[in-house]
Amino acid sequence: MNGKKSLMVFVVGAFLVFGFCQQGFARGGVYGYHGKNRAGQGTGLIEKKLFHEMMFVFSHQEELGILGEQLTTIRQLKISIKKDLIKKNADIGIVEVDIKAALWEDKIDVEAVNKLIDQQYEFKKEKKKALAKALADLKAILTDDQLDKMESLMKEKMSREKGGR
């Protein structure tokens, strides 16, 4: 009897651990469990907001009355900013490697490391500015009526999600 009880506890424990692991991977999607993209860069508020709003526009294009030309312009904006982000994340990652390499040296050149750190933050600043501009461009593509409709649809969706919990 004691052996069966131990086996049962083990099996239940294994299912729980497996279930929690699956939750971590399920939340990941493009971004990992800890909010990092494939390049290891953290996703910021502006980036999340931009791609959330773009996805919302694509999935509600009929309700928003998005026309063919507008949709094409939004797709081009999305492709352009994604390419730009790939480049900027690569630049940030390369400088990160350079910083680590400089810190591995027996004698650390603090001035050189500081320049690399400044360069890395310059790339991060450029990335945030590009994301902010893309978000502004997205909103400029939409008419005032479409923006109002999008806001009301988002509020409606959020209230449904909160009510369903």
Secondary structure, DSSP 8 states (H G I E B T S, - for coil): -HHHHHHHHHHHHHHHHHHHHHHHHHHHTTS-TTSB-TTS-B--HHHHHHHHHHHHHHHTHHHHT--HHHHHHHHHHHHHHHHHHHHHHHHHHHHHHHHHHHHHSSS--HHHHHHHHHHHHHHHHHHHHHHHHHHHHHHHHS-HHHHHHHHHHHHHHHHHHHHH-
